[in-house]
Amino acid sequence: MSDSKRNRLAARLAVARGSCSALLIVGLALGGCGRPEKTSSGREGRAATIGSARPGKAAPKRLPEERTKATTPSPAPARKGEARYPLVTPIQVPSGRVISVNTELRFVVLDFSLNPAPAVEQRLGIYRENVRVGEVRITRWSSGRNVVANIITGEAQIGDEVREE
């Protein structure tokens, strides 16, 4: 093979190699290295799509990495008779506040507006700053969520908490 033919062949190979690497660089630049772009609002939760939706046209296709996110199965439904989430039952303990005190006749008026009212003749403790200061017994008289109780031992002040012991 002559030197001129060899030089032409070498030049063709160099051009072919250069164009392949140039195509590779252009492809990576246009493709964005396979990483989805952020939206202008900064939200990443929206699905990336190819193409644009136009009236009368089919919906845009989802990218392959978004298909897996959209088709993730939801948790299996609970079996019949079995709760899906554990049941939580609140503790129904009578707890109220002293709203009126009569020291001469030794009775108090209690407010149970946020909790269930106690039963008649039930004994409850009087607490001031989590220290027990007395005891009351619920009487039969009540009006709505207000209950009257007799002071058995100790003392009571307005604002004291009344609860089971």
C-alpha positions, 0 to 999 in steps of 0.5 A, a space after each residue: 500500500 502506498 503512503 498516500 493511500 495509507 494517509 487517506 485511510 488514516 485520515 478517514 479513520 480519524 474523522 470517523 472516530 472524531 464524529 463518534 465522540 462528537 455524536 456521543 457528547 452531543 447526545 449526552 448534552 441533549 439528553 441531560 445525562 438521564 436526570 429529570 429536570 426540576 419544574 420551575 416551581 421547585 416541585 419534584 413530585 410531578 411526573 416527567 412527561 415526553 411531548 405536550 398535551 394538546 386538545 384532541 391528542 392522546 395524553 403524553 407518555 410517562 418516562 420509564 423511571 416515572 412508570 415504576 413510581 406510578 404503578 407501585 401497589 397500594 397496601 393490601 386491603 384488610 381482611 373481613 373482620 380484621 381492622 386495617 389500623 389498630 383501634 385506639 380507645 380513649 380512656 374515659 376517666 372523669 376529670 374536671 375543674 372546681 368552678 365554685 367553692 362554698 367553705 361554710 357548707 363544704 360543697 363545690 361546683 365542678 365543671 366536666 365540660 371536656 370529660 364524662 361526668 362521674 357517677 352519683 356517690 363516686 369519690 374523687 380526689 382534689 389536686 392542686 399542682 398534682 398534689 392531693 389536697 382533698 376528697 369530694 363525693 358527687 351528689 345527685 344534683 347536676 346541671 348539664 356538665 356542671 356537678 355538685 360535690 360535697 367536700 369530705 376531707 381537705 380543702 378546695 380552691 377555684 381552678 383545682 383539678 378533680 379526678 379519680 385516684 
